[in-house]
Structure formats: C-alpha cells, structure tokens
Amino acid sequence: MRIEFFTKERGYLLLLERDLFGAFVLFRRWYGLHNRRWGAKRQIFLSEDEAMREVKRIRAVRARRGYAEIAG
C-alpha cells in the first residue's frame, strides 16, 4: 500500500509492505517541496491489524495538519 500526502510546502509518503519473514514494514518519508529537508522512519509490525491501526492514526494526523491525501 502506498499513500502520499501533500500541502503547498511539504510532502509525506507512507509505504506498507510485507517482508520475507511475514512481518509488516511501514516506511515513512517526509520532505519539503521547495527545499532539501527530509526525514525517514521505518516501523516493523508483527500483525496487519497493528500496522493498519498506525496507518489510520497517521492519516488522521496528516488530515488535521492540512495535508491532502493521494492514494497510489
């Protein structure tokens, strides 16, 4: 699953994948659209439910902060 969020100044990317051991890995990347500032984080979840709860939480936070969601 890939979800992108944008404002006029910033972008945020979520990527949820399953690794070879069956765990769910959530990659996050945030960046400025007009500068070179960025960051990244990787979280590992043992169950899909936990991973989806975190995705839902991040979506709510991004919406509260004015990001527009683009599902990809």
Phi and psi in radians as a Rosetta constraint file:
Dihedral C 1 N 2 CA 2 C 2 CIRCULARHARMONIC -2.271 0.35
Dihedral N 2 CA 2 C 2 N 3 CIRCULARHARMONIC 2.233 0.35
Dihedral C 2 N 3 CA 3 C 3 CIRCULARHARMONIC -2.323 0.35
Dihedral N 3 CA 3 C 3 N 4 CIRCULARHARMONIC 2.322 0.35
Dihedral C 3 N 4 CA 4 C 4 CIRCULARHARMONIC -2.068 0.35
Dihedral N 4 CA 4 C 4 N 5 CIRCULARHARMONIC 2.549 0.35
Dihedral C 4 N 5 CA 5 C 5 CIRCULARHARMONIC -2.217 0.35
Dihedral N 5 CA 5 C 5 N 6 CIRCULARHARMONIC 2.493 0.35
Dihedral C 5 N 6 CA 6 C 6 CIRCULARHARMONIC -2.424 0.35
Dihedral N 6 CA 6 C 6 N 7 CIRCULARHARMONIC 2.563 0.35
Dihedral C 6 N 7 CA 7 C 7 CIRCULARHARMONIC -2.137 0.35
Dihedral N 7 CA 7 C 7 N 8 CIRCULARHARMONIC -3.007 0.35
Dihedral C 7 N 8 CA 8 C 8 CIRCULARHARMONIC -1.192 0.35
Dihedral N 8 CA 8 C 8 N 9 CIRCULARHARMONIC -0.443 0.35
Dihedral C 8 N 9 CA 9 C 9 CIRCULARHARMONIC -1.934 0.35
Dihedral N 9 CA 9 C 9 N 10 CIRCULARHARMONIC -0.431 0.35
Dihedral C 9 N 10 CA 10 C 10 CIRCULARHARMONIC -2.358 0.35
Dihedral N 10 CA 10 C 10 N 11 CIRCULARHARMONIC 2.806 0.35
Dihedral C 10 N 11 CA 11 C 11 CIRCULARHARMONIC -2.288 0.35
Dihedral N 11 CA 11 C 11 N 12 CIRCULARHARMONIC 2.712 0.35
Dihedral C 11 N 12 CA 12 C 12 CIRCULARHARMONIC -2.548 0.35
Dihedral N 12 CA 12 C 12 N 13 CIRCULARHARMONIC 2.287 0.35
Dihedral C 12 N 13 CA 13 C 13 CIRCULARHARMONIC -2.155 0.35
Dihedral N 13 CA 13 C 13 N 14 CIRCULARHARMONIC 2.320 0.35
Dihedral C 13 N 14 CA 14 C 14 CIRCULARHARMONIC -2.030 0.35
Dihedral N 14 CA 14 C 14 N 15 CIRCULARHARMONIC 2.348 0.35
Dihedral C 14 N 15 CA 15 C 15 CIRCULARHARMONIC -2.398 0.35
Dihedral N 15 CA 15 C 15 N 16 CIRCULARHARMONIC 2.056 0.35
Dihedral C 15 N 16 CA 16 C 16 CIRCULARHARMONIC -1.930 0.35
Dihedral N 16 CA 16 C 16 N 17 CIRCULARHARMONIC 2.136 0.35
Dihedral C 16 N 17 CA 17 C 17 CIRCULARHARMONIC -2.356 0.35
Dihedral N 17 CA 17 C 17 N 18 CIRCULARHARMONIC 2.841 0.35
Dihedral C 17 N 18 CA 18 C 18 CIRCULARHARMONIC -1.838 0.35
Dihedral N 18 CA 18 C 18 N 19 CIRCULARHARMONIC 2.341 0.35
Dihedral C 18 N 19 CA 19 C 19 CIRCULARHARMONIC -1.588 0.35
Dihedral N 19 CA 19 C 19 N 20 CIRCULARHARMONIC -3.133 0.35
Dihedral C 19 N 20 CA 20 C 20 CIRCULARHARMONIC -1.148 0.35
Dihedral N 20 CA 20 C 20 N 21 CIRCULARHARMONIC -0.350 0.35
Dihedral C 20 N 21 CA 21 C 21 CIRCULARHARMONIC -1.661 0.35
Dihedral N 21 CA 21 C 21 N 22 CIRCULARHARMONIC 0.043 0.35
Dihedral C 21 N 22 CA 22 C 22 CIRCULARHARMONIC 1.608 0.35
Dihedral N 22 CA 22 C 22 N 23 CIRCULARHARMONIC -0.039 0.35
Dihedral C 22 N 23 CA 23 C 23 CIRCULARHARMONIC -1.409 0.35
Dihedral N 23 CA 23 C 23 N 24 CIRCULARHARMONIC 2.760 0.35
Dihedral C 23 N 24 CA 24 C 24 CIRCULARHARMONIC -1.760 0.35
Dihedral N 24 CA 24 C 24 N 25 CIRCULARHARMONIC 2.245 0.35
Dihedral C 24 N 25 CA 25 C 25 CIRCULARHARMONIC -1.996 0.35
Dihedral N 25 CA 25 C 25 N 26 CIRCULARHARMONIC 2.160 0.35
Dihedral C 25 N 26 CA 26 C 26 CIRCULARHARMONIC -1.847 0.35
Dihedral N 26 CA 26 C 26 N 27 CIRCULARHARMONIC 1.988 0.35
Dihedral C 26 N 27 CA 27 C 27 CIRCULARHARMONIC -1.694 0.35
Dihedral N 27 CA 27 C 27 N 28 CIRCULARHARMONIC 2.315 0.35
Dihedral C 27 N 28 CA 28 C 28 CIRCULARHARMONIC -2.125 0.35
Dihedral N 28 CA 28 C 28 N 29 CIRCULARHARMONIC 2.470 0.35
Dihedral C 28 N 29 CA 29 C 29 CIRCULARHARMONIC -2.488 0.35
Dihedral N 29 CA 29 C 29 N 30 CIRCULARHARMONIC 2.300 0.35
Dihedral C 29 N 30 CA 30 C 30 CIRCULARHARMONIC -2.199 0.35
Dihedral N 30 CA 30 C 30 N 31 CIRCULARHARMONIC 2.592 0.35
Dihedral C 30 N 31 CA 31 C 31 CIRCULARHARMONIC -2.781 0.35
Dihedral N 31 CA 31 C 31 N 32 CIRCULARHARMONIC 2.766 0.35
Dihedral C 31 N 32 CA 32 C 32 CIRCULARHARMONIC -1.569 0.35
Dihedral N 32 CA 32 C 32 N 33 CIRCULARHARMONIC 2.450 0.35
Dihedral C 32 N 33 CA 33 C 33 CIRCULARHARMONIC -1.380 0.35
Dihedral N 33 CA 33 C 33 N 34 CIRCULARHARMONIC -0.385 0.35
Dihedral C 33 N 34 CA 34 C 34 CIRCULARHARMONIC -2.079 0.35
Dihedral N 34 CA 34 C 34 N 35 CIRCULARHARMONIC 0.199 0.35
Dihedral C 34 N 35 CA 35 C 35 CIRCULARHARMONIC -2.572 0.35
Dihedral N 35 CA 35 C 35 N 36 CIRCULARHARMONIC -3.106 0.35
Dihedral C 35 N 36 CA 36 C 36 CIRCULARHARMONIC -1.815 0.35
Dihedral N 36 CA 36 C 36 N 37 CIRCULARHARMONIC 0.339 0.35
Dihedral C 36 N 37 CA 37 C 37 CIRCULARHARMONIC -1.405 0.35
Dihedral N 37 CA 37 C 37 N 38 CIRCULARHARMONIC 2.332 0.35
Dihedral C 37 N 38 CA 38 C 38 CIRCULARHARMONIC -2.759 0.35
Dihedral N 38 CA 38 C 38 N 39 CIRCULARHARMONIC 2.930 0.35
Dihedral C 38 N 39 CA 39 C 39 CIRCULARHARMONIC -2.721 0.35
Dihedral N 39 CA 39 C 39 N 40 CIRCULARHARMONIC 2.891 0.35
Dihedral C 39 N 40 CA 40 C 40 CIRCULARHARMONIC -2.597 0.35
Dihedral N 40 CA 40 C 40 N 41 CIRCULARHARMONIC 2.697 0.35
Dihedral C 40 N 41 CA 41 C 41 CIRCULARHARMONIC -2.616 0.35
Dihedral N 41 CA 41 C 41 N 42 CIRCULARHARMONIC 2.536 0.35
Dihedral C 41 N 42 CA 42 C 42 CIRCULARHARMONIC -2.237 0.35
Dihedral N 42 CA 42 C 42 N 43 CIRCULARHARMONIC 2.257 0.35
Dihedral C 42 N 43 CA 43 C 43 CIRCULARHARMONIC -2.126 0.35
Dihedral N 43 CA 43 C 43 N 44 CIRCULARHARMONIC 2.476 0.35
Dihedral C 43 N 44 CA 44 C 44 CIRCULARHARMONIC -1.976 0.35
Dihedral N 44 CA 44 C 44 N 45 CIRCULARHARMONIC 2.300 0.35
Dihedral C 44 N 45 CA 45 C 45 CIRCULARHARMONIC -2.148 0.35
Dihedral N 45 CA 45 C 45 N 46 CIRCULARHARMONIC 2.465 0.35
Dihedral C 45 N 46 CA 46 C 46 CIRCULARHARMONIC -1.466 0.35
Dihedral N 46 CA 46 C 46 N 47 CIRCULARHARMONIC -0.389 0.35
Dihedral C 46 N 47 CA 47 C 47 CIRCULARHARMONIC -2.201 0.35
Dihedral N 47 CA 47 C 47 N 48 CIRCULARHARMONIC 2.665 0.35
Dihedral C 47 N 48 CA 48 C 48 CIRCULARHARMONIC -1.166 0.35
Dihedral N 48 CA 48 C 48 N 49 CIRCULARHARMONIC -0.600 0.35
Dihedral C 48 N 49 CA 49 C 49 CIRCULARHARMONIC -1.062 0.35
Dihedral N 49 CA 49 C 49 N 50 CIRCULARHARMONIC -0.772 0.35
Dihedral C 49 N 50 CA 50 C 50 CIRCULARHARMONIC -1.079 0.35
Dihedral N 50 CA 50 C 50 N 51 CIRCULARHARMONIC -0.768 0.35
Dihedral C 50 N 51 CA 51 C 51 CIRCULARHARMONIC -1.099 0.35
Dihedral N 51 CA 51 C 51 N 52 CIRCULARHARMONIC -0.758 0.35
Dihedral C 51 N 52 CA 52 C 52 CIRCULARHARMONIC -1.190 0.35
Dihedral N 52 CA 52 C 52 N 53 CIRCULARHARMONIC -0.581 0.35
Dihedral C 52 N 53 CA 53 C 53 CIRCULARHARMONIC -1.098 0.35
Dihedral N 53 CA 53 C 53 N 54 CIRCULARHARMONIC -0.712 0.35
Dihedral C 53 N 54 CA 54 C 54 CIRCULARHARMONIC -1.180 0.35
Dihedral N 54 CA 54 C 54 N 55 CIRCULARHARMONIC -0.703 0.35
Dihedral C 54 N 55 CA 55 C 55 CIRCULARHARMONIC -1.062 0.35
Dihedral N 55 CA 55 C 55 N 56 CIRCULARHARMONIC -0.765 0.35
Dihedral C 55 N 56 CA 56 C 56 CIRCULARHARMONIC -1.082 0.35
Dihedral N 56 CA 56 C 56 N 57 CIRCULARHARMONIC -0.725 0.35
Dihedral C 56 N 57 CA 57 C 57 CIRCULARHARMONIC -1.127 0.35
Dihedral N 57 CA 57 C 57 N 58 CIRCULARHARMONIC -0.762 0.35
Dihedral C 57 N 58 CA 58 C 58 CIRCULARHARMONIC -1.131 0.35
Dihedral N 58 CA 58 C 58 N 59 CIRCULARHARMONIC -0.710 0.35
Dihedral C 58 N 59 CA 59 C 59 CIRCULARHARMONIC -1.014 0.35
Dihedral N 59 CA 59 C 59 N 60 CIRCULARHARMONIC -0.758 0.35
Dihedral C 59 N 60 CA 60 C 60 CIRCULARHARMONIC -1.119 0.35
Dihedral N 60 CA 60 C 60 N 61 CIRCULARHARMONIC -0.731 0.35
Dihedral C 60 N 61 CA 61 C 61 CIRCULARHARMONIC -1.137 0.35
Dihedral N 61 CA 61 C 61 N 62 CIRCULARHARMONIC -0.794 0.35
Dihedral C 61 N 62 CA 62 C 62 CIRCULARHARMONIC -1.077 0.35
Dihedral N 62 CA 62 C 62 N 63 CIRCULARHARMONIC -0.726 0.35
Dihedral C 62 N 63 CA 63 C 63 CIRCULARHARMONIC -1.112 0.35
Dihedral N 63 CA 63 C 63 N 64 CIRCULARHARMONIC -0.733 0.35
Dihedral C 63 N 64 CA 64 C 64 CIRCULARHARMONIC -1.076 0.35
Dihedral N 64 CA 64 C 64 N 65 CIRCULARHARMONIC -0.542 0.35
Dihedral C 64 N 65 CA 65 C 65 CIRCULARHARMONIC -1.606 0.35
Dihedral N 65 CA 65 C 65 N 66 CIRCULARHARMONIC 0.149 0.35
Dihedral C 65 N 66 CA 66 C 66 CIRCULARHARMONIC 1.565 0.35
Dihedral N 66 CA 66 C 66 N 67 CIRCULARHARMONIC 0.262 0.35
Dihedral C 66 N 67 CA 67 C 67 CIRCULARHARMONIC -1.436 0.35
Dihedral N 67 CA 67 C 67 N 68 CIRCULARHARMONIC 2.510 0.35
Dihedral C 67 N 68 CA 68 C 68 CIRCULARHARMONIC -1.680 0.35
Dihedral N 68 CA 68 C 68 N 69 CIRCULARHARMONIC 2.357 0.35
Dihedral C 68 N 69 CA 69 C 69 CIRCULARHARMONIC -1.628 0.35
Dihedral N 69 CA 69 C 69 N 70 CIRCULARHARMONIC 2.369 0.35
Dihedral C 69 N 70 CA 70 C 70 CIRCULARHARMONIC -2.198 0.35
Dihedral N 70 CA 70 C 70 N 71 CIRCULARHARMONIC 1.897 0.35
Dihedral C 70 N 71 CA 71 C 71 CIRCULARHARMONIC -1.428 0.35
Dihedral N 71 CA 71 C 71 N 72 CIRCULARHARMONIC 2.398 0.35
